[in-house]
Amino acid sequence: MMKKSMISLLTASVLLGGAATATATAAGPDVLMVYDDSVRPDFYNFSWAQHSLTQHQIVHSGRAAIEMVPNRDNGLYLYKDRVAFVSQYDTLQLWVHGGATGGQALDLVLQAGGMPVAAKSFAELIPGGIPANAWTKVELDLAALELPNGIFDGLLIRGTTDGEQAAVYFDDIALLNKASVTPVEAVANGLTVYDDYLNRPDFVNYSLAEHDVNQTGYVHTGIHALQMTPNRDLGLYLYKDRVASTAEYRTLRFWINGGADGGQQLKLVLLAGGVPVADKQFAELLPTGSLAADSWTKVELNLADLHLPNGLFDGILIAGTTDGVQPAVYLDDMALLRGE
């Protein structure tokens, strides 16, 4: 999958009274999604194990994840229409959830031409086995497998026991060039809203604008960023399951990119109980007053300066301020930061 090149990385720290800027270069990650909400067009589902590609009760990101019921060596098999080269994609990344039980005994097998060329047990990939009631990220170094000719065309996950096991769940399966991915920086003193994925269950996506929480074309860190197409006042709306207080969280921080066009006219609105309690035009938040094209800009908003009623909010809305549709805008690495 081709990625748009990020020409420059513009850093602008905005604290409602001053701005500091710096520049650096960056490039979008080289990522080929296998599954996120659905099997991507480059892949075909040839699974023969009992499974669902659309279950929505246990989901890592988006609206759906894969459910598989392991039974002997019946497999979840995703086949690529053309061979993949380890020289291009050196890492397989996926998320696995053990359901209420956990501990499923599974193998992850790479295939070429219908034949196994490498295999790893999930016991090797996850020390202690697949946890129950939690999502766990798995990264497999494909280069270390020394595949014949460095090629493969199928991903197979199968059970290794004599009978049926409890259902297991998979989401956000991707092939990536690890060197092209800028690592996500952990939020040490605060609450992540979005960094590669929406922080569920702390936040729920109630966006009304056309959007994609898993797009890979414009990315600040990791392999995903949010994409939103502003349409009048329809926007990206992220709702917190419990109210947040400005006494605890002093700053809202995120990165924004204007895509190929830039110049989108936007507003940032904080809500409490579905009612707006504060808003800021992006012209106030950006150092130049305008959203740059093909560049990432960091925005930091001092929440105390907004004088929210009782200092409380539970929703973050980013929406357009014009009468029509504007070009897509991209957001990444959003967090609420505590004070020092």
Secondary structure, 3 states (H helix, E strand, C coil): CCCCCCCEEEEEEECCCCEEEEEECCCCCCEEEEECCCECCCEEECCCCEEEEEECCCCCCCCCEEEEECECCCEEEEEEEEEEECCCCCEEEEEEECCCCCCCCEEEEEEECCEEEEEEEHHHHCCCCCCCCCEEEEEEECHHHCCHHHEEEEEEEEECCCCECCCEEEEEEEEECHHHCCCCCCCCCEEEEECCCECCCCEEECCCCEEEEEECCCCCCCCCEEEEECECCEEEEEEEEEEEECCCEEEEEEEEECCCCCCCCEEEEEEECCEEEEEEEHHHHCCCCCCCCCEEEEEEEEHHHHCCHHHEEEEEEEEECCCCECCCEEEEEEEEEECC
